[in-house]
Amino acid sequence: MSTSTESTTDAPAPTAVPAKRIEGRSPGRIAWDRLKRDKVALTGGVVVLLLILAAVFAPVLTSLLGHPVDEPHPDQINPDLGLPKGPYGGISGDFLLGVDPTFGRDVFSRIVYGARISLLVAFCAAGVSVVIGVLMGIAAGFFGGWVDAVISRVMDVLLAFPQLLFSIALVSVIPNSLLGLEGSGVRMAILILVIGFFGWPYIGRIVRGQALSMREREFVDAARSLGAGNVHILLRELLPNLVAPILVYATLIIPTNILSEAALSFLGAGVKPPTPSWGQMLSDATKIYQVDPTYMVIPGLAIFVTVLAFNLFGDGLRDALDPKGN
């Protein structure tokens, strides 16, 4: 008996298994985890990042892989036909995307610098639309009454206004020098202001609808009961809860702005030559596309890939930031 008792008492006590620590995840971490599972959206995001890097480092890329953007190469043009020498618009090891039929300029360099114009106009115009749209939309949704009525009617008028015709008319009367800007700088400023100003009603309607539902929430009533004023509620309570839809819409409005800039440049209301623009290149290609379709395909493909990448990334970002998603 004593032996069994001693063996029982000498046996080591079982060690307790430590409980696994539960780590909380922030909304940003949850959104990033969802976005990582969407391979299509990540692919679009990578393409967008590469396009931005190409636009920022355009001088480096053209010095390594191309030629100066405005340098003509008449030796690459067939004097009898007025077309690039060689097949596919003169594509060769020295000219990766061929040359333009007019002056023999490097198409690769013009595509890269054209991305700089398109992205700059698109991003700046999106910033103008977001700032105006958020301010107007949150004011209309929060205050309601006559404020909501006036802002809503202004939105309706702007949505019905012919943006393209107004831009063309405005460009025709604006001088070549304005507020220290000259030539293409003036045209770019006009494009940014016009596209951004006529684009804010879209995000304004979204923000207005969100603000209408949020102003009746408990956290707003709690802030009021603690003595918070309207400015505090707008900036500290409503605006942080609107970051997700604002971010998603800003991502989705950029490709729309790229198409708008290309359309205005195609119609002659964009930047002035010789500053390269994708829409301007398409306009020049309409004269020779039957005999040299490559010069139309390349800028058209650049617009298509850019817009598609932004849309795919924007859709994935919307799904990742959706609190009702899986």
Secondary structure, 3 states (H helix, E strand, C coil): CHHHHHHHHHCCCCCCCCCCCCCCCCHHHHHHHHHHHCHHHHHHHHHHHHHHHHHHCHHHHHHHHCCCCCCCCHHHEECCCCEECCCHHHCCCCCCCCECCCCCCEHHHHHHHHHHHHHHHHHHHHHHHHHHHHHHHHHHHHHCHHHHHHHHHHHHHHHHCCHHHHHHHHHHHCCCEECCEECHHHHHHHHHHHHHHHHHHHHHHHHHHHHHHHCCCHHHHHHHHCCCCHHHHHHHHHHHHCHHHHHHHHHHHHHHHHHHHHHHHHCCCCCCCCCCCHHHHHHHHCCCCCCCCHHHHHHHHHHHHHHHHHHHHHHHHHHHHCCCCC
